[in-house]
Amino acid sequence: AARDGAPICQAAVAARDDIDAKTVRTLVAFGAPEAVVALLQNDQVLLSADLKHDLAKRLSSDATVRDVLLDDETILPQTRQILVHGLACSLVDFASSHFCVEEARLRSVANRAASLGSVELADGAVAKAMADYIAHLHDTHQLTPTLLLRAVCEGRLALFEAAMAQLSGVSLRRVRSTVKASRSSAFRSLH
């Protein structure tokens, strides 16, 4: 029922008080959006950050699931970034079908907004979370020179420094001292 049942059946399973871990994982992997919302709203179920991340990857285009996950303060920055990107894509699809604006122009605006959101999501991340976030951006081909330049221009050096450390293999402490010292030869070597 959790894997192949109708959405209403999956939602009934997700709302149960005595749901086991295997059923939760099945609903995360195969559940219809209605079932996932019921699962997320079930007070008896505590989903791990990884399971929430899997849900975001699978259902970021569903507005209801996206809203419930975005309201969760405990999700990882990379999970929030996936959801923001899903929202941007949904807005582009809506605008392109309802307004007389070129889709390429809409995608450009959405990409800039998502890039700014990606930079802002790094604020306040602790070292481990920042490293995981940088790895997520790298793995999804979103860690671009444009994103790093935006981070510097926005004054968010933590993202830039963490990315440079991860990409270069140089320690974060050394990258920070190189950036702060503003010695052009050391920075060129790092770059």
Secondary structure, DSSP 8 states (H G I E B T S, - for coil): -TTTS-HHHHHHHHT-TT--HHHHHHHHHH--HHHHHHHHT-TT----HHHHHHHHHHHTT-HHHHHHHHT-TTS-HHHHHHHHHHHHHHHHHHHHHHSS--HHHHHHHHHHHHHHHHHHHTTT--HHHHHHHHHHHHHTT---HHHHHHHHHTT-HHHHHHHHHHHH---HHHHHHHHHHT-HHHHHHH-
